[in-house]
Amino acid sequence: MKKYFKLLILILISLMMFTPVMSEETYTLQAGVSIDKVPKAIFGSWRVNAKIVEASDYKLFKPKSTDLWNLSRVGNVLNLSNPFTGASADVSINAAQGNVVSFTRIVDFDNKKLTDTVTIRLNNNTFSGINDLKLEEFSLLDGHKMKSNTARYEISGEKISGDNVLR
């Protein structure tokens, strides 16, 4: 019995010597930004103008557009919808500091993935900022990425309805 006990102790010591020490590894925990950090002035309906400033393939992206955004809070989620097209998406808040807000929405369709990241600076009933688009196309056979295109737009918005509209 004493022999087995010594063997067990020897095995445990060996395992401890050759097992990596977990406390030496460092981990960074990342969490999303709370919707409570988003300025209330962002909520409402906005007329948004966009003008392309750079693109990897100008034939894929519109040179300019005018759109309607309705930004609302549904529980702890920021929702972006367009009442004219019926499109609606919950977006991830990347950053909210002061009057600057950044959010992302990702849409998968067919064999494509569109990542749409918006960063805006609110100024009363207007905003200005950028909208970065990344369009990736994947193989239907094995799912590998075949190509990726990007575009950057300068955007500006004017609030047309919501709690903060001033006269």
Salt bridges, closest charged atoms under 4 A:
ASP36 OD1 - ARG73 NH2 2.91
ASP116 OD2 - ARG105 NE 3.40
ASP132 OD1 - ARG152 NE 2.61
GLU136 OE2 - LYS134 NZ 3.81
GLU136 OE2 - LYS145 NZ 3.18
GLU137 OE1 - LYS147 NZ 3.88
ASP142 OD1 - HIS144 ND1 2.52
GLU158 OE1 - ARG47 NH2 3.61
